[in-house]
């Protein structure tokens, strides 16, 4: 290991420790929070708060809905009275970047105070063994996931938020993990990765935002990240309620949400009730093969997104992006993208939930061809112990011919089905064991090089929220 790499790893470890500054509070929660939920009609007190200071019956705490009498399965952001960094709505409506999810999806986290700052942290780590059969398959064990911390401070209607999200993905190596029918980016800056999912950078998000709320339900906000996520597409797959339980990246990733790690983005937005309109300027070039650094460049690309949450169960979006020279291997090609998506979430009983995603995107390469991708995914959680998840997707893929970056275009399909069994370690942490299987539909003549493949993953998961 070179001294430069060693310094990068030491610096990354230091930032990771800083980003997880709220997690030491987890120790007291892993022995279970002994504060019992209030009885009907009894005022609720926050941890460390004197009963005399608690709101009297009939009074509301700012930003908190006190009307619910059922505390089971309660969204933690509502429990702590936390509103969004971007406006006067519950934090449970927020997903990755500035995107929206259904408010019913919930938003868990380990909460603490650092002076006047409200800090929320969560983590998701998967230790995975993947096996993809056939002539183009491979097997590999790897660690993936994220650690994320958000710190927010209010000054009346003004709010400032800092966010850091880090990933252990670079530890899996430059060539990522085997994922048949996937393509995108490069392991060495020369050859494209084919039938593999590239690792994310260590720094998945380092962002800051400012918002001003007014007229009851309206707000304006500015978000900046290096890296960050522009206003395009549905939430990134590792943040979508229907996808978060799967350790596997979708093969539609580079159509729907590959811009979620952009090294340079500024977004401005306006929200009113269930509507939000936002626009971004960002750096179009995808991250390079150096996974521990922070890149920079001109904000040469644009995106616009309109979001609408008609009820707490639905999140709809339509977006457009013009991306300048996204791929280092073909720097003379630009892209235009369009995306439509609908996300659905519904609570089931005390601790169950159903979530689903339907998404479509179109990519126009300039100069080049046109391709489309669609995805449908769902996760069913009948109880806190079990989760079933599934995904079906189709994409027009022109990067699956070895040795040719953009060759003949084929429409390929993939389906996944998986299950997880979780065990609670405490109120905010659980460990689970899961597995998934894949099936493929590959047209001739491309199918000759793949044979009749089957994919699978087994994994051990730690989730802190």
C-alpha positions as CSV (number, residue, x, y, z in Angstrom):
1,X,0.0,0.0,0.0
2,X,1.4,3.4,-1.0
3,X,1.7,6.3,1.5
4,X,-0.8,8.2,-0.6
5,X,-3.3,5.4,-0.3
6,X,-2.6,4.9,3.4
7,X,-3.2,8.6,4.0
8,X,-6.5,8.4,2.1
9,X,-7.6,5.3,4.2
10,X,-6.6,7.0,7.4
11,X,-8.5,10.2,6.4
12,X,-11.5,8.2,5.4
13,X,-11.5,6.3,8.7
14,X,-11.4,9.6,10.6
15,X,-14.3,11.0,8.6
16,X,-16.3,7.7,9.1
17,X,-15.8,8.1,12.8
18,X,-17.0,11.7,12.7
19,X,-20.0,10.8,10.5
20,X,-21.0,8.2,13.1
21,X,-20.7,10.5,16.0
22,X,-24.3,9.8,17.1
23,X,-23.8,6.0,17.1
24,X,-22.2,5.8,20.6
25,X,-25.7,6.5,21.9
26,X,-26.7,3.2,20.4
27,X,-25.2,1.3,23.4
28,X,-28.0,2.4,25.7
29,X,-30.6,1.5,23.1
30,X,-29.2,-2.0,22.4
31,X,-30.1,-2.9,25.9
32,X,-33.6,-1.6,25.1
33,X,-35.0,1.8,25.9
34,X,-36.9,1.3,29.1
35,X,-39.1,4.3,28.5
36,X,-42.6,2.9,28.1
37,X,-45.0,4.4,25.6
38,X,-47.6,6.8,27.2
39,X,-51.0,5.5,28.1
40,X,-53.9,6.9,26.3
41,X,-54.5,10.5,27.5
42,X,-51.2,10.6,29.3
43,X,-48.7,13.3,28.2
44,X,-45.6,12.1,26.4
45,X,-42.1,13.0,27.7
46,X,-38.9,12.8,25.7
47,X,-35.8,11.0,27.2
48,X,-34.3,13.2,29.9
49,X,-37.3,15.5,30.0
50,X,-39.1,16.2,33.3
51,X,-42.7,15.3,33.5
52,X,-43.5,18.9,34.6
53,X,-42.1,20.2,31.3
54,X,-44.1,17.8,29.2
55,X,-46.9,19.1,27.0
56,X,-50.3,19.1,28.8
57,X,-53.1,17.0,27.4
58,X,-54.6,18.6,24.4
59,X,-51.4,20.5,23.5
60,X,-49.2,19.7,20.5
61,X,-45.4,19.7,20.4
62,X,-44.0,21.7,17.5
63,X,-43.7,19.6,14.3
64,X,-45.3,16.5,16.0
65,X,-48.6,14.9,15.4
66,X,-49.9,14.0,18.8
67,X,-53.2,12.6,17.6
68,X,-52.2,9.0,17.1
69,X,-52.9,6.7,20.1
70,X,-51.0,3.7,18.5
71,X,-47.3,4.0,19.2
72,X,-46.5,0.6,17.7
73,X,-44.4,0.9,14.5
74,X,-44.2,4.7,14.9
75,X,-41.9,6.6,12.5
76,X,-38.9,7.7,14.6
77,X,-38.7,11.1,12.9
78,X,-42.2,11.8,14.0
79,X,-41.4,10.5,17.5
80,X,-38.6,13.1,17.8
81,X,-40.7,15.9,16.1
82,X,-38.2,16.1,13.2
83,X,-39.2,17.9,10.1
84,X,-37.5,17.7,6.7
85,X,-34.3,19.7,6.1
86,X,-36.0,21.2,3.0
87,X,-39.4,22.2,4.3
88,X,-42.3,21.9,6.8
89,X,-43.1,18.2,6.2
90,X,-42.2,15.1,8.2
91,X,-38.6,13.8,7.6
92,X,-40.2,10.4,6.7
93,X,-41.1,11.9,3.3
94,X,-37.4,12.4,2.4
95,X,-35.3,9.8,0.7
96,X,-31.8,10.2,-1.0
97,X,-30.6,13.6,-1.9
98,X,-33.7,15.8,-2.2
99,X,-36.0,13.1,-3.5
100,X,-39.3,12.1,-2.0
101,X,-40.6,8.7,-0.9
102,X,-44.1,7.9,0.5
103,X,-44.4,9.4,4.0
104,X,-45.8,6.1,5.2
105,X,-42.5,4.5,4.5
106,X,-41.1,5.8,7.7
107,X,-37.6,7.1,8.6
108,X,-35.7,5.4,11.5
109,X,-32.5,6.5,13.1
110,X,-30.4,6.9,16.2
111,X,-31.1,10.4,17.5
112,X,-28.9,12.6,19.8
113,X,-28.1,16.2,20.4
114,X,-24.8,17.9,19.9
115,X,-25.3,21.4,21.3
116,X,-28.0,23.0,19.3
117,X,-27.8,20.4,16.5
118,X,-30.2,17.5,16.2
119,X,-28.2,14.5,14.9
120,X,-29.6,11.4,13.3
121,X,-27.5,8.4,12.2
122,X,-28.2,5.1,10.7
123,X,-26.2,2.3,9.1
124,X,-26.8,-0.7,6.8
125,X,-24.0,-3.2,6.2
126,X,-24.2,-6.4,4.2
127,X,-21.6,-9.2,4.1
128,X,-22.4,-11.0,0.8
129,X,-21.4,-14.0,-1.1
130,X,-22.5,-13.8,-4.7
131,X,-22.5,-16.6,-7.3
132,X,-23.4,-16.1,-11.0
133,X,-23.2,-19.2,-13.1
134,X,-22.5,-19.8,-16.8
135,X,-19.4,-19.0,-19.0
136,X,-19.6,-15.2,-18.1
137,X,-20.4,-15.7,-14.4
138,X,-18.2,-15.5,-11.3
139,X,-18.3,-15.8,-7.5
140,X,-17.1,-13.4,-4.9
141,X,-17.5,-12.4,-1.2
142,X,-17.7,-8.7,-0.4
143,X,-18.9,-6.1,2.0
144,X,-21.3,-3.4,0.9
145,X,-23.6,-0.8,2.5
146,X,-23.5,2.7,4.0
147,X,-23.1,4.7,7.2
148,X,-25.0,8.0,7.2
149,X,-25.3,10.9,9.6
150,X,-27.4,14.1,9.3
151,X,-27.1,17.1,11.6
152,X,-29.7,19.8,11.6
153,X,-30.1,23.2,13.3
154,X,-33.1,25.5,13.3
155,X,-33.4,29.2,13.6
156,X,-37.1,29.7,13.5
157,X,-38.2,29.2,9.8
158,X,-34.6,28.9,8.7
159,X,-32.9,25.5,8.8
160,X,-29.3,24.4,8.0
161,X,-28.4,20.7,7.5
162,X,-25.1,18.8,7.0
163,X,-25.0,15.2,5.8
164,X,-22.3,12.7,5.4
165,X,-22.7,9.2,3.9
166,X,-19.8,6.8,3.5
167,X,-19.6,3.3,2.0
168,X,-17.3,0.3,2.5
169,X,-17.7,-0.6,-1.2
170,X,-14.1,0.3,-2.2
171,X,-12.9,-2.6,0.0
172,X,-14.4,-5.1,-2.5
173,X,-11.8,-4.1,-5.1
174,X,-11.9,-2.1,-8.3
175,X,-13.8,-4.6,-10.3
176,X,-16.7,-4.7,-7.9
177,X,-18.9,-7.9,-7.7
178,X,-20.4,-10.2,-10.3
179,X,-23.8,-9.1,-11.6
180,X,-24.8,-10.6,-15.0
181,X,-26.3,-8.2,-17.6
182,X,-24.9,-5.1,-15.7
183,X,-22.5,-2.6,-17.3
184,X,-21.1,0.8,-16.5
185,X,-18.0,2.6,-15.4
186,X,-14.5,1.0,-15.5
187,X,-12.2,-0.8,-13.1
188,X,-9.0,0.6,-14.6
189,X,-9.9,3.7,-16.6
190,X,-9.4,1.8,-19.9
191,X,-11.7,-1.3,-20.1
192,X,-15.5,-1.2,-19.3
193,X,-16.9,-3.3,-16.5
194,X,-19.3,-5.8,-18.0
195,X,-21.4,-8.3,-16.0
196,X,-20.2,-6.6,-12.8
197,X,-21.5,-3.9,-10.5
198,X,-18.8,-1.3,-9.8
199,X,-18.1,-0.3,-6.2
200,X,-19.4,3.0,-5.0
201,X,-16.9,5.6,-3.8
202,X,-16.0,5.8,-0.1
203,X,-17.6,9.3,0.0
204,X,-21.2,8.7,-1.3
205,X,-22.5,12.1,0.0
206,X,-21.0,15.2,1.7
207,X,-23.7,17.8,1.4
208,X,-25.1,20.9,3.0
209,X,-28.5,22.5,2.6
210,X,-30.4,25.7,3.7
211,X,-34.2,26.0,3.7
212,X,-36.7,28.8,4.6
213,X,-40.3,27.8,5.4
214,X,-43.2,30.2,5.1
215,X,-47.0,30.5,4.6
216,X,-47.7,27.3,6.6
217,X,-46.8,24.6,4.1
218,X,-44.3,26.3,1.6
219,X,-40.6,26.4,1.5
220,X,-37.6,27.3,-0.7
221,X,-34.3,25.4,-0.4
222,X,-30.8,25.1,-1.7
223,X,-28.8,21.9,-1.6
224,X,-25.1,21.5,-2.5
225,X,-23.0,18.3,-2.5
226,X,-19.4,17.2,-3.3
227,X,-20.5,14.5,-3.8
228,X,-24.3,14.8,-3.9
229,X,-27.4,13.8,-5.8
230,X,-29.1,16.0,-8.5
231,X,-32.8,16.3,-9.0
232,X,-33.3,13.4,-11.3
233,X,-35.1,10.1,-11.1
234,X,-36.6,8.2,-8.2
235,X,-34.6,7.8,-4.9
236,X,-31.4,5.8,-5.4
237,X,-31.9,2.1,-5.1
238,X,-30.2,1.7,-1.7
239,X,-32.7,4.2,-0.3
240,X,-36.0,3.1,-1.9
241,X,-38.3,1.4,0.6
242,X,-39.0,-1.5,-1.8
243,X,-35.3,-2.0,-2.6
244,X,-33.4,-1.3,0.6
245,X,-33.5,-4.9,1.8
246,X,-31.8,-6.3,-1.3
247,X,-28.0,-6.2,-1.4
248,X,-28.1,-6.4,-5.2
249,X,-27.9,-3.4,-7.5
250,X,-30.5,-3.3,-10.3
251,X,-29.3,-3.7,-13.9
252,X,-31.4,-0.6,-14.7
253,X,-29.2,1.5,-12.3
254,X,-27.5,3.5,-15.0
255,X,-30.8,4.6,-16.5
256,X,-32.8,5.4,-13.3
257,X,-30.4,6.7,-10.6
258,X,-26.7,6.4,-11.5
259,X,-26.4,10.2,-10.9
260,X,-26.9,9.7,-7.1
261,X,-23.1,10.1,-6.6
262,X,-22.2,13.3,-8.5
263,X,-19.0,15.1,-7.7
264,X,-20.4,18.6,-7.7
265,X,-24.1,19.5,-7.6
266,X,-26.2,22.5,-6.6
267,X,-30.0,22.2,-6.5
268,X,-32.6,24.9,-5.8
269,X,-36.3,24.0,-5.1
270,X,-39.7,25.2,-4.1
271,X,-42.3,23.1,-2.3
272,X,-45.9,23.8,-1.5
273,X,-47.9,21.1,0.4
274,X,-47.7,17.9,-1.7
275,X,-45.9,19.5,-4.7
276,X,-42.2,20.1,-5.2
277,X,-40.3,21.6,-8.2
278,X,-36.5,21.6,-8.3
279,X,-33.6,22.2,-10.7
280,X,-30.0,21.2,-10.5
281,X,-26.7,22.1,-12.1
282,X,-24.1,19.3,-11.7
283,X,-21.0,17.7,-13.1
284,X,-22.0,15.1,-15.7
285,X,-18.9,12.9,-15.6
286,X,-19.4,9.6,-13.7
287,X,-16.9,8.9,-10.8
288,X,-13.6,7.5,-12.0
289,X,-12.0,4.2,-10.9
290,X,-10.3,5.9,-7.9
291,X,-12.7,5.2,-5.1
292,X,-11.1,7.0,-2.2
293,X,-10.7,10.5,-3.6
294,X,-13.0,13.6,-4.0
295,X,-13.2,14.7,-7.6
296,X,-14.1,18.1,-9.0
297,X,-15.0,19.8,-12.3
298,X,-17.4,22.2,-14.0
299,X,-21.1,22.1,-13.3
300,X,-21.9,21.4,-17.0
301,X,-25.1,19.4,-16.8
302,X,-28.7,20.2,-15.8
303,X,-31.8,18.4,-14.4
304,X,-35.3,19.3,-13.5
305,X,-37.7,17.2,-11.4
306,X,-41.4,17.6,-10.4
307,X,-42.6,15.6,-7.4
308,X,-46.1,15.0,-6.1
309,X,-47.2,13.1,-3.1
310,X,-51.0,12.9,-3.3
311,X,-51.3,10.9,-0.1
312,X,-49.0,9.5,2.6
313,X,-48.9,6.3,0.7
314,X,-47.7,7.6,-2.7
315,X,-44.7,9.4,-4.2
316,X,-44.7,10.3,-7.9
317,X,-42.0,12.0,-9.9
318,X,-41.2,13.1,-13.4
319,X,-37.7,14.3,-14.3
320,X,-35.4,15.3,-17.2
321,X,-31.7,15.6,-17.4
322,X,-29.1,16.8,-20.0
323,X,-25.8,15.2,-19.0
324,X,-22.5,16.3,-20.5
325,X,-19.9,13.6,-21.3
326,X,-20.9,11.1,-18.6
327,X,-18.5,8.3,-19.6
328,X,-14.8,8.7,-19.5
329,X,-14.4,5.9,-22.1
330,X,-16.5,7.9,-24.6
331,X,-16.0,11.5,-23.7
332,X,-17.5,12.9,-26.9
333,X,-21.0,11.4,-26.1
334,X,-23.6,13.4,-24.2
335,X,-26.9,12.0,-22.9
336,X,-30.5,13.1,-22.4
337,X,-32.5,11.2,-19.9
338,X,-36.2,11.2,-18.9
339,X,-37.6,9.3,-15.9
340,X,-41.1,8.6,-14.5
341,X,-41.7,6.7,-11.2
342,X,-44.4,5.8,-8.7
343,X,-43.5,4.6,-5.1
344,X,-46.1,3.1,-2.8
345,X,-45.8,2.3,0.9
346,X,-48.4,1.1,3.4
347,X,-48.1,0.1,7.1
348,X,-49.5,-3.3,8.0
349,X,-50.5,-3.8,11.6
350,X,-48.0,-3.0,14.4
351,X,-44.7,-3.6,12.6
352,X,-45.5,-4.8,9.1
353,X,-45.2,-2.9,5.8
354,X,-45.7,-3.2,2.1
355,X,-43.6,-1.1,-0.4
356,X,-43.5,-1.1,-4.2
357,X,-41.8,0.8,-7.0
358,X,-42.7,1.2,-10.7
359,X,-40.1,3.1,-12.7
360,X,-39.3,3.8,-16.3
361,X,-36.5,5.8,-18.0
362,X,-35.3,6.6,-21.4
363,X,-31.7,7.4,-22.4
364,X,-30.7,9.2,-25.6
365,X,-27.0,9.2,-26.5
366,X,-25.9,12.2,-28.6
367,X,-24.6,11.1,-31.0
368,X,-25.8,7.5,-30.6
369,X,-28.9,5.5,-30.1
370,X,-32.0,5.4,-27.8
371,X,-32.6,2.9,-25.1
372,X,-35.2,2.4,-22.4
373,X,-35.4,0.6,-19.1
374,X,-38.2,-0.3,-16.7
375,X,-38.4,-1.8,-13.2
376,X,-41.0,-3.1,-10.8
377,X,-40.0,-4.1,-7.3
378,X,-41.7,-4.9,-4.0
379,X,-41.0,-5.7,-0.4
380,X,-43.4,-7.3,2.0
381,X,-42.7,-7.3,5.7
382,X,-45.5,-9.2,7.6
383,X,-43.6,-8.7,10.9
384,X,-40.4,-7.3,12.2
385,X,-38.7,-10.7,11.8
386,X,-39.4,-11.5,8.1
387,X,-39.1,-9.6,4.8
388,X,-39.8,-10.9,1.3
389,X,-38.6,-8.9,-1.7
390,X,-38.8,-9.2,-5.4
391,X,-37.7,-7.3,-8.5
392,X,-38.3,-7.6,-12.3
393,X,-36.6,-5.4,-14.8
394,X,-36.0,-4.9,-18.5
395,X,-33.3,-2.8,-20.2
396,X,-32.1,-2.1,-23.7
397,X,-28.4,-2.8,-23.2
398,X,-25.6,-2.1,-25.8
399,X,-22.6,-2.7,-23.6
400,X,-22.7,-6.4,-23.2
401,X,-20.4,-7.4,-26.1
402,X,-16.9,-8.1,-24.8
403,X,-14.3,-5.8,-26.2
404,X,-16.8,-3.3,-27.7
405,X,-18.0,-0.5,-25.4
406,X,-21.1,0.2,-27.5
407,X,-22.0,-2.7,-29.7
408,X,-25.3,-4.2,-30.8
409,X,-28.3,-3.4,-28.5
410,X,-30.2,-6.2,-26.9
411,X,-33.3,-6.1,-24.7
412,X,-32.5,-8.2,-21.7
413,X,-34.6,-9.1,-18.6
414,X,-33.9,-10.2,-15.1
415,X,-36.0,-11.3,-12.1
416,X,-35.0,-11.6,-8.5
417,X,-36.7,-13.1,-5.4
418,X,-35.3,-13.0,-1.9
419,X,-36.0,-13.4,1.8
420,X,-34.5,-12.1,5.1
421,X,-34.9,-13.3,8.7
422,X,-34.0,-10.7,11.2
423,X,-33.4,-10.8,15.0
424,X,-33.6,-7.7,17.2
425,X,-30.5,-6.6,19.1
426,X,-32.3,-3.6,20.6
427,X,-34.8,-0.9,19.7
428,X,-32.5,0.5,17.0
429,X,-30.5,-2.5,15.8
430,X,-31.1,-5.8,14.2
431,X,-29.1,-8.5,12.5
432,X,-30.4,-10.7,9.7
433,X,-29.6,-13.6,7.4
434,X,-30.9,-13.5,3.8
435,X,-30.7,-15.1,0.4
436,X,-31.9,-14.3,-3.1
437,X,-32.0,-16.1,-6.5
438,X,-32.0,-14.6,-10.1
439,X,-33.4,-15.7,-13.4
440,X,-32.6,-14.2,-16.8
441,X,-34.1,-13.8,-20.2
442,X,-31.3,-13.2,-22.8
443,X,-32.1,-13.1,-26.5
444,X,-30.0,-14.8,-29.2
445,X,-27.3,-14.4,-30.4
446,X,-26.2,-12.8,-27.1
447,X,-27.5,-15.8,-25.1
448,X,-24.9,-18.1,-26.7
449,X,-22.1,-16.5,-24.6
450,X,-24.1,-16.7,-21.4
451,X,-25.3,-20.2,-21.6
452,X,-28.2,-20.8,-19.2
453,X,-27.1,-18.9,-16.1
454,X,-28.6,-18.7,-12.6
455,X,-27.6,-16.1,-10.0
456,X,-27.7,-16.2,-6.2
457,X,-26.6,-14.3,-3.1
458,X,-26.5,-15.2,0.6
459,X,-25.8,-12.4,3.0
460,X,-25.5,-11.4,6.7
461,X,-26.9,-7.9,7.4
462,X,-26.5,-5.4,10.3
463,X,-29.1,-2.6,10.3
464,X,-29.0,0.3,12.7
465,X,-31.9,2.7,12.5
